[in-house]
């Protein structure tokens, strides 16, 4: 029987998971979906994702693919998975793609959004989906500081230890801030991301919002190529993978 390459698009709430990547001692998004696919097709599969989200990080449109010899068509796989998966993972699309398609290596850009709740009181219903900061943040200064990051740069100052990426140069096409209600949302789109790059950027931009840094400091930090110069790493729960472009 011929092999097929199936592309899945999915959304998930990462609160209850140890990230995307399969682990022996933790429940992961990849592990749960692979188990359900095996139940449906009777064969082991390996899901290849556009990128590995960390524990507590969410996705609106994650993309992955897998090779199978099962005759079950993509729409039946989508329906079957959604009937078996827990409610915090939903398959939103499934289709055949050419055998050479690779969810990770064919990516042209990815867009992340980070959400901050900035008001006097926390919100019990947003605690798993925002970083709550009581102190008022200077949004104009945050916007100016973000603009420094657009373009092609060495982002070593925003790369956490343990990154598998050898080349720290990335091109950021969008780095914007918008503010619905009492939330601050930071949008970053790039051709690729280093380990914890978005969360490290957000933590540093929040320092700018608190008056500890300004746009000139962000430029200095970027040019230093030293993680110790940048700010703290923002918590995982505010981060969403919004879209992947191929």
N, C-alpha and C positions, 0 to 999 in steps of 0.2 A: 504494500500500500504506500502511495506517495506521501512524502512529508509536506506539511503546510506550516507557514509562518503566520501566526495570528497576533495582531496588535490589539491591546486593550487600553481603553482610557478609563480612569477610575478616580473617585474622590474618597477621601477618608478623614476621619477624626482620629488624630494620632495620640490622643490622651492616654489610652489604655495599652499602648504598644511600646516596645523597645526599639522603635524606629522601623525602617523598611527592611533592612537586611536580615536574612535568616540567621538565628543564633540558637545554640544548643540549649541555653538556659534562660530563654526569654521568649515571650510571644511577640511575633513581628508580623507586619503586613505581608511581606513576601511569603513567610512560612504558612500563614493561614490560607492565602489564595492558592499556593502550590498544592496544599493538602486537598482543597476542594476540587481543583482541576484533576488531580490524580483520582479522586473518587468518581468523577464524571467519565474520564477517558480510560481509566485502568492502566495508565502509564505515568511514570515519574516525569516531571517537566522542571525546567529551570527558567524562572521569570527574569528577564533582563529589563531593568528600569532605566528611565532617563537619568536618574540620579538617586542617591540614597538619602532619604530624609532621616533626621535624627529622632530620638525618642521624644514624643510630645509634639512634634511638628505635624502640621496638617497639609492636605493637598486638595485642591479643587479640581485639578486636571493633571494627575500623574499619568505617564504613559509607560507601558511595558509591552514586551512581546515574548512569545514562546514558540518553540517548534514542537509539532505534534503529528502523529500519523493517524489520529482519530478522524473518522468520517463526520463527526458532529460539526455542524456548520457554526460560524461565529455567533449568529443571533441566538441559536439554541444554547451555546456556551454562556453567553451573556445572561440569558434568562435562568439557566440552571445555577450559575454562580450566585446570582442575586437571591435565589430561593434558599441557598445554603449558607451564604456569608452572614456574619453578624451585622447588625444594623448600622454599625459605624464604618462599614466599607460598602461602597456601591460601584458596580461596573456601569459606566455611562455609555460606553461604546465598544464594539468589537468588530473586527474586519480582517479579511485576508490581506496580506501585504507580500511584496516580493521577498524571496528567500534572503536576499542581501540586506533587507532592512534590519537595522540594529537600533534599538531605542536609545542607547547611550551615545554611540559613535556618530549617529546621523543628526544629532541635535545642532541646530543653528543658534538658538538662543533659548533662555529660560527667564521667566518673570516671576519674581517673588514679591509678596506683600507682607509687611510687618505691621501689626495693629497694637496701638497703645491706648489705654483708657486713661485720660488725663483730666481728672476732676476730683473734688474733695472726697467723695465717697466711692468705695468699690462697688462692683456689681456682681452679685453672687452667680448670675447666669453667664457672665463673661469671663470668669476667673480662669477657665481652661482655654480661652481664645484671645486673650489680650495680656499685655504687660501693664499692670496697674501702677500708675505714678501719680501720687497726690499733688506734688509740687507743680505749680504752673510752669509750662515749658514755653520758651521763646520760639515760636514757630517760624518767624522770619529768619532767625539765625540758623535754625535747623535747615531751612530751605537753601540758604546761602552756602552752608557747609556741605550739603549734599551735592550741590552743583559742581564742587571741586572734583568729585569722583567720576564725572562723565569723561569718556574718552578711553584711550588705551594706556594702562599704567601697570607697574609692578605692584601687586597688592599684598606683598609679603607682610606688611604691617597689620593686615586684617586676616591673616591665615593662622589658624590654630595649629599647635604641634600635632604631629601624627598624620598630616595631610599626605595623600598618595601622589598629589600633583607635583611633578618636577618643575614645570614651568609656571611661575607665579604671575605671568602677564595675562591680563584679561581686558576685554573691551566692554565697558559699561555704556550702553546706548540710552538708558533712562535711569535717572535717580531723582525722584520727585516726591513731594509731600502733599497730601490733601487731607482735609479735616471735616468729615461728616459728624455732626453733633459734637459729643465730647471726646471723640476718638481722633487720634492722629494716625494716619496710615502712610507708611513709607513704601514706595514702589521702586524696585531695582530690577532692571533687565540687563542681561549681559550674555556674551557668547559662552560663558562658563563661569563656575564658581569654585573657589577654594574651600577647604574645610572650615565651616562656621563663618565664612566670609560675611554673609548678610548679617548674622547676629552680632559679629564683632563691629561691623560698620554701624549698626543701629545703636549699640551701646555707646559708641564714640559720638554719634550724632546727638544722642540724649545728653551727653555731657555738654555739648554745645548749647543745647536748649536750656540747660541749667546755668549757663554763664561761665562754665569752667574752661571752655574752648571757644574759638571762633574759626571762621573760614580759613584764615592764615595758618592756624594751628593744624587744621585738617590737611592742608597742603604740606606742611612740615612733616606730619606723621606719615603721610603717603610716601614722601621722598626718603624718609628714614629707613624704610624697608625692615622695620623692627617691631615685632608684635608688642614688645614691652612699652612702646610709645603710644599705642592706641588705648582706647577705653575698655571697659568691661564687656563681657559677652552677654548680650540680651537673653532673657529666658526663652526657652524653646516654644512655649505655648502660644506666643504671639505671631509665629511664622507660618505662612501659607505658601505652598507652591501653587501659583495661579495658572500658568500655562507653559507649554513647551512647543517651540516652533521648529519644524523640520524643513 
